[in-house]
């Protein structure tokens, strides 16, 4: 419908603005660091800013397709062109909220519980915005859309949280292992046998 297209354009323009502003900020920051520190190997934070958004967009698309097919199996006959027009309408508000929640400016290997809580709220609010836009455009609260949103949220959270939690767990395990090895090497017990009179 025309209302749905209008809402999508508003969200898309806002999303492009936020993403471009984020990229420009990162570019200016990295350029300043290069001028001060000299050219060196990119840090993990920069890799995260590139890899995580691509992975999240890909996983959001997969999650939505799975959720829709579970709710409406007949959609598997949908042409690729229709999927290409449908996915951005659902995914744009979610990705926009992830960007606004500073999801891609964090170093997730050093994150804490508050960071994951904010990620949870950003993703949930994005899905709620999607459902609100669809309901407003269709002038109806469709239960099928609500069920799709619930399944979509669950699958999306699994794929978005998992890489971040696994990387942080591996990093902490490696730090603990290195600390234990350093401690054991520092306190070496040596048994000395003394021979003498008596």
Sine and cosine of phi, psi and omega as CSV:
sin_phi,cos_phi,sin_psi,cos_psi,sin_omega,cos_omega
0.00,0.00,0.29,-0.96,-0.02,-1.00
-0.91,0.41,-0.59,0.80,0.01,-1.00
-0.90,0.43,-0.66,0.76,0.01,-1.00
-0.90,0.43,-0.67,0.74,0.03,-1.00
-0.89,0.45,-0.66,0.75,0.03,-1.00
-0.89,0.46,-0.70,0.71,0.04,-1.00
-0.89,0.45,-0.65,0.76,0.02,-1.00
-0.89,0.45,-0.66,0.75,0.01,-1.00
-0.89,0.45,-0.63,0.78,0.03,-1.00
-0.89,0.46,-0.75,0.67,0.00,-1.00
-0.90,0.43,-0.64,0.77,-0.03,-1.00
-0.90,0.43,-0.70,0.71,0.01,-1.00
-0.89,0.45,-0.68,0.73,0.03,-1.00
-0.90,0.44,-0.64,0.77,0.02,-1.00
-0.91,0.42,-0.69,0.73,0.03,-1.00
-0.88,0.48,-0.67,0.74,0.00,-1.00
-0.88,0.47,-0.73,0.68,-0.04,-1.00
-0.91,0.42,-0.70,0.71,-0.02,-1.00
-0.90,0.43,-0.70,0.72,0.01,-1.00
-0.89,0.46,-0.66,0.75,0.03,-1.00
-0.90,0.45,-0.63,0.77,0.04,-1.00
-0.90,0.43,-0.70,0.71,0.00,-1.00
-0.90,0.44,-0.67,0.74,0.02,-1.00
-0.89,0.45,-0.65,0.76,0.02,-1.00
-0.89,0.46,-0.70,0.72,0.01,-1.00
-0.90,0.43,-0.66,0.75,-0.02,-1.00
-0.90,0.44,-0.70,0.71,0.01,-1.00
-0.90,0.44,-0.67,0.74,-0.01,-1.00
-0.89,0.45,-0.73,0.69,-0.02,-1.00
-0.92,0.38,-0.60,0.80,0.04,-1.00
-0.90,0.44,-0.66,0.75,0.05,-1.00
-0.89,0.46,-0.65,0.76,0.03,-1.00
-0.91,0.41,-0.62,0.78,0.03,-1.00
-0.90,0.44,-0.64,0.77,-0.01,-1.00
-0.92,0.38,-0.57,0.82,-0.04,-1.00
-0.99,0.13,-0.70,0.72,-0.13,-0.99
-0.98,-0.18,-0.22,0.98,-0.08,-1.00
1.00,0.02,0.26,-0.96,-0.03,-1.00
-0.96,0.28,0.78,-0.62,0.05,-1.00
-0.53,-0.85,-0.01,-1.00,-0.03,-1.00
-0.90,0.43,0.71,-0.71,0.00,-1.00
-0.87,0.50,0.59,-0.81,-0.01,-1.00
-0.98,0.18,0.14,-0.99,-0.01,-1.00
-0.91,0.41,-0.51,0.86,-0.01,-1.00
-0.89,0.45,-0.63,0.77,0.01,-1.00
-0.93,0.38,-0.64,0.76,0.06,-1.00
-0.87,0.49,-0.66,0.75,0.00,-1.00
-0.89,0.45,-0.60,0.80,0.02,-1.00
-0.92,0.39,-0.39,0.92,0.00,-1.00
-1.00,-0.07,-0.72,0.69,-0.13,-0.99
-0.97,0.24,-0.73,0.69,-0.09,-1.00
-0.86,0.50,-0.72,0.69,0.02,-1.00
-0.87,0.49,-0.64,0.77,0.01,-1.00
-0.91,0.42,-0.71,0.70,0.01,-1.00
-0.90,0.44,-0.68,0.73,-0.02,-1.00
-0.89,0.45,-0.69,0.72,0.04,-1.00
-0.88,0.47,-0.68,0.73,0.01,-1.00
-0.90,0.44,-0.71,0.71,-0.03,-1.00
-0.94,0.34,-0.60,0.80,0.08,-1.00
-0.87,0.49,-0.66,0.75,0.03,-1.00
-0.90,0.44,-0.71,0.71,0.01,-1.00
-0.89,0.45,-0.68,0.73,-0.02,-1.00
-0.88,0.47,-0.67,0.74,-0.02,-1.00
-0.93,0.38,-0.67,0.74,0.02,-1.00
-0.87,0.49,-0.71,0.70,0.01,-1.00
-0.89,0.46,-0.70,0.71,-0.01,-1.00
-0.89,0.46,-0.66,0.75,0.00,-1.00
-0.93,0.37,-0.64,0.77,0.00,-1.00
-0.94,0.35,-0.54,0.84,0.06,-1.00
-0.93,0.37,-0.60,0.80,-0.02,-1.00
-0.99,0.15,-0.66,0.75,-0.04,-1.00
-0.77,-0.64,1.00,0.06,-0.05,-1.00
-0.86,0.52,-0.41,0.91,-0.02,-1.00
-0.92,0.40,-0.27,0.96,-0.03,-1.00
-0.95,0.32,-0.18,0.98,0.04,-1.00
-0.92,0.40,-0.30,0.95,0.05,-1.00
-1.00,0.06,0.00,1.00,-0.05,-1.00
-0.93,0.37,0.72,-0.70,0.03,-1.00
-0.90,0.43,0.37,-0.93,-0.02,-1.00
-0.88,0.47,-0.58,0.81,0.02,-1.00
-0.88,0.48,-0.62,0.78,0.04,-1.00
-0.93,0.37,-0.63,0.78,0.07,-1.00
-0.89,0.46,-0.64,0.77,-0.01,-1.00
-0.90,0.43,-0.51,0.86,0.05,-1.00
-0.99,0.11,-0.44,0.90,-0.09,-1.00
-0.99,0.12,-0.67,0.74,-0.11,-0.99
-0.87,0.49,-0.72,0.69,-0.02,-1.00
-0.87,0.50,-0.54,0.84,-0.01,-1.00
-0.89,0.46,-0.63,0.78,-0.02,-1.00
-0.99,0.14,-0.59,0.81,-0.17,-0.99
-1.00,0.05,-0.53,0.85,-0.10,-0.99
-0.81,0.59,-0.76,0.65,0.01,-1.00
-0.89,0.46,-0.58,0.81,-0.01,-1.00
-0.92,0.39,-0.75,0.67,-0.01,-1.00
-0.91,0.42,-0.59,0.81,0.04,-1.00
-0.88,0.47,-0.67,0.74,0.01,-1.00
-0.93,0.37,-0.55,0.83,0.07,-1.00
-0.90,0.43,-0.65,0.76,0.03,-1.00
-0.92,0.38,-0.70,0.71,0.00,-1.00
-0.90,0.43,-0.46,0.89,0.04,-1.00
-0.99,0.14,0.20,0.98,0.01,-1.00
0.85,0.53,0.54,0.84,-0.03,-1.00
-0.89,0.45,-0.54,0.84,-0.12,-0.99
-0.98,-0.20,0.18,0.98,0.09,-1.00
-0.94,-0.35,0.09,1.00,0.02,-1.00
-0.99,-0.11,0.48,-0.88,0.17,-0.98
-1.00,-0.07,0.98,-0.19,-0.18,-0.98
-0.95,0.32,-0.32,0.95,0.07,-1.00
-0.95,0.32,-0.22,0.97,0.02,-1.00
-0.87,-0.49,0.39,0.92,-0.08,-1.00
-0.98,0.17,0.19,-0.98,0.04,-1.00
-0.76,-0.65,-0.09,-1.00,-0.07,-1.00
-0.87,0.48,-0.60,0.80,-0.02,-1.00
-0.89,0.46,-0.60,0.80,0.02,-1.00
-0.90,0.43,-0.68,0.73,0.02,-1.00
-0.94,0.35,-0.56,0.83,0.05,-1.00
-0.91,0.42,-0.66,0.75,0.04,-1.00
-0.91,0.40,-0.60,0.80,0.07,-1.00
-0.89,0.46,-0.67,0.74,0.03,-1.00
-0.88,0.48,-0.73,0.69,-0.01,-1.00
-0.92,0.39,-0.63,0.78,0.02,-1.00
-0.88,0.48,-0.71,0.71,0.00,-1.00
-0.92,0.39,-0.68,0.73,-0.02,-1.00
-0.91,0.42,-0.69,0.72,0.01,-1.00
-0.90,0.43,-0.61,0.79,0.04,-1.00
-0.88,0.48,-0.68,0.74,0.03,-1.00
-0.92,0.40,-0.64,0.77,0.05,-1.00
-0.88,0.47,-0.63,0.78,0.07,-1.00
-0.89,0.45,-0.66,0.76,0.05,-1.00
-0.87,0.50,-0.74,0.68,0.01,-1.00
-0.89,0.45,-0.63,0.78,0.02,-1.00
-0.91,0.42,-0.68,0.73,0.02,-1.00
-0.88,0.47,-0.71,0.71,-0.01,-1.00
-0.90,0.44,-0.67,0.74,0.00,-1.00
-0.91,0.41,-0.64,0.77,0.01,-1.00
-0.93,0.37,-0.63,0.78,-0.02,-1.00
-0.94,0.35,-0.61,0.79,-0.03,-1.00
-1.00,-0.02,-0.09,1.00,-0.02,-1.00
0.81,0.59,0.62,0.78,-0.02,-1.00
-0.30,-0.95,0.57,-0.82,0.08,-1.00
-0.99,-0.10,1.00,-0.10,-0.05,-1.00
-1.00,0.06,0.79,-0.61,-0.01,-1.00
-0.91,0.41,-0.51,0.86,0.03,-1.00
-0.90,0.44,-0.66,0.75,0.06,-1.00
-0.90,0.44,-0.63,0.78,0.01,-1.00
-0.90,0.43,-0.69,0.73,0.02,-1.00
-0.91,0.41,-0.63,0.77,0.06,-1.00
-0.88,0.47,-0.67,0.74,0.00,-1.00
-0.89,0.46,-0.64,0.77,-0.01,-1.00
-0.91,0.41,-0.75,0.66,0.01,-1.00
-0.91,0.41,-0.66,0.75,0.04,-1.00
-0.86,0.52,-0.69,0.72,0.01,-1.00
-0.89,0.46,-0.71,0.70,-0.03,-1.00
-0.89,0.46,-0.76,0.65,-0.02,-1.00
-0.91,0.42,-0.65,0.76,-0.01,-1.00
-0.89,0.45,-0.67,0.75,-0.02,-1.00
-0.90,0.44,-0.61,0.79,0.02,-1.00
-0.87,0.50,-0.75,0.66,-0.06,-1.00
-0.97,0.25,-0.44,0.90,-0.01,-1.00
-1.00,0.09,-0.61,0.79,0.01,-1.00
-0.97,0.25,-0.63,0.78,-0.15,-0.99
-0.82,0.57,-0.78,0.63,-0.02,-1.00
-0.88,0.48,-0.61,0.79,-0.03,-1.00
-0.93,0.36,-0.68,0.73,-0.01,-1.00
-0.92,0.38,-0.66,0.75,-0.01,-1.00
-0.90,0.44,-0.71,0.71,0.00,-1.00
-0.90,0.44,-0.66,0.75,0.01,-1.00
-0.92,0.39,-0.64,0.77,0.03,-1.00
-0.89,0.45,-0.69,0.73,0.03,-1.00
-0.89,0.46,-0.67,0.75,-0.01,-1.00
-0.90,0.44,-0.71,0.71,0.00,-1.00
-0.91,0.41,-0.62,0.78,0.04,-1.00
-0.90,0.44,-0.67,0.74,0.02,-1.00
-0.91,0.41,-0.62,0.79,0.04,-1.00
-0.91,0.41,-0.69,0.73,0.01,-1.00
-0.90,0.43,-0.67,0.74,0.02,-1.00
-0.89,0.46,-0.70,0.71,0.01,-1.00
-0.90,0.44,-0.63,0.78,0.02,-1.00
-0.91,0.40,-0.65,0.76,0.03,-1.00
-0.91,0.41,-0.64,0.77,0.02,-1.00
-0.91,0.41,-0.66,0.76,0.01,-1.00
-0.91,0.41,-0.63,0.77,0.01,-1.00
-0.92,0.39,-0.67,0.74,-0.01,-1.00
-0.92,0.39,-0.56,0.83,0.03,-1.00
-0.96,0.28,-0.44,0.90,-0.02,-1.00
-0.97,0.26,-0.62,0.78,-0.04,-1.00
-0.94,-0.34,0.99,0.16,0.02,-1.00
-1.00,-0.03,0.82,-0.57,-0.01,-1.00
-1.00,0.02,0.84,-0.55,0.01,-1.00
-0.91,-0.42,0.82,-0.58,0.03,-1.00
-1.00,-0.10,0.86,-0.51,-0.05,-1.00
-0.89,-0.46,0.80,-0.60,0.03,-1.00
-0.98,-0.17,0.85,-0.52,-0.05,-1.00
-0.98,-0.21,0.76,-0.65,0.07,-1.00
-0.96,-0.27,0.76,-0.66,0.03,-1.00
-0.33,-0.94,-0.06,-1.00,-0.01,-1.00
-0.97,0.25,0.50,-0.86,0.10,-1.00
0.92,-0.39,0.00,0.00,0.00,0.00
